Amino acid sequence: MSVWIAVGVTALGCYAAKLLGLSVPQGMLEHPFVKRLVTLLPVALLAALTAQQTFGDGGSLLLDARAAGLGAAAVTLVLRAPFLVVIATAVLVTAAVRALGWGA
């Protein structure tokens, strides 16, 4: 029964967060600082999530095949390759590093 309580509390919390976002005055959303923050925040959160998932292992730093794949993806991004090419490059480099036994 406690699982359903947690589900209900989470659903109410999500609804309250949505309602809070809708109740922000329009003038506040037009402020240049808020516009800039809204533009940059998703990028920063995605970068942090990527770094944590690539280099994190509990409480320690881990460099393995995923780091090589991320590096290859960064190179293809700098070369302005299409998104699918970036993903394919990252996957292939990660697989190659693992196949060669250089990363776990």
C-alpha positions in Angstrom: 0.0 0.0 0.0 2.9 2.4 0.7 3.9 2.2 -3.0 0.5 3.7 -4.0 0.9 6.4 -1.5 4.3 7.3 -3.0 2.8 7.2 -6.5 -0.1 9.5 -5.4 2.2 12.0 -3.6 4.5 12.1 -6.7 1.5 12.7 -9.0 0.3 15.5 -6.8 3.8 17.0 -6.7 4.1 16.9 -10.5 0.7 18.5 -10.8 1.7 21.2 -8.3 4.9 21.9 -10.2 3.0 22.3 -13.5 0.5 24.5 -11.9 3.2 26.7 -10.4 4.9 27.0 -13.8 1.6 28.1 -15.4 0.9 30.7 -12.7 4.1 32.6 -13.2 3.2 36.1 -14.4 3.9 36.8 -18.2 6.0 39.8 -17.4 8.4 37.7 -15.4 8.9 35.3 -18.3 9.7 38.2 -20.7 12.7 39.3 -18.5 16.0 38.9 -20.5 17.7 37.0 -17.6 14.8 34.5 -17.4 14.9 34.0 -21.2 18.6 33.4 -21.2 18.3 31.0 -18.2 15.5 29.0 -19.9 17.6 28.7 -23.0 20.8 27.6 -21.3 19.5 25.4 -18.4 18.5 22.3 -20.5 22.0 22.3 -22.1 23.7 22.5 -18.7 21.5 19.7 -17.2 22.1 17.5 -20.2 25.9 18.1 -20.0 25.9 17.3 -16.3 23.9 14.1 -16.8 26.2 13.0 -19.6 29.3 13.6 -17.6 27.9 11.8 -14.6 26.8 8.8 -16.6 30.1 8.6 -18.5 32.6 9.3 -15.9 30.9 8.4 -12.6 31.1 5.1 -10.8 29.5 5.5 -7.4 31.9 7.9 -5.7 34.9 7.6 -8.0 36.0 8.8 -11.4 36.0 6.1 -14.1 37.6 6.3 -17.5 36.6 3.5 -19.8 35.3 2.9 -23.3 32.4 5.3 -22.7 34.9 8.1 -22.4 36.4 7.3 -25.7 33.0 7.2 -27.3 32.1 10.6 -25.8 35.4 12.0 -27.1 34.7 10.7 -30.6 31.3 12.2 -30.4 32.8 15.6 -29.4 35.2 15.5 -32.4 32.4 14.8 -34.8 30.3 17.6 -33.3 33.2 20.0 -33.8 33.4 18.8 -37.4 29.7 19.7 -37.6 28.6 16.2 -38.6 24.8 15.3 -38.6 23.4 14.0 -35.3 23.0 10.4 -36.5 26.7 10.4 -37.6 27.7 11.7 -34.1 25.7 8.9 -32.4 27.0 6.2 -34.8 30.6 7.3 -34.3 30.2 7.2 -30.5 28.7 3.8 -30.6 31.4 2.4 -33.0 34.3 3.8 -31.1 32.9 2.6 -27.8 32.4 -0.9 -29.3 35.9 -0.9 -30.8 37.6 0.1 -27.6 35.7 -2.6 -25.7 36.5 -5.2 -28.4 40.2 -4.4 -28.1 40.0 -4.9 -24.4 41.1 -1.3 -23.5 37.9 -0.5 -21.5 35.4 -2.4 -19.5 
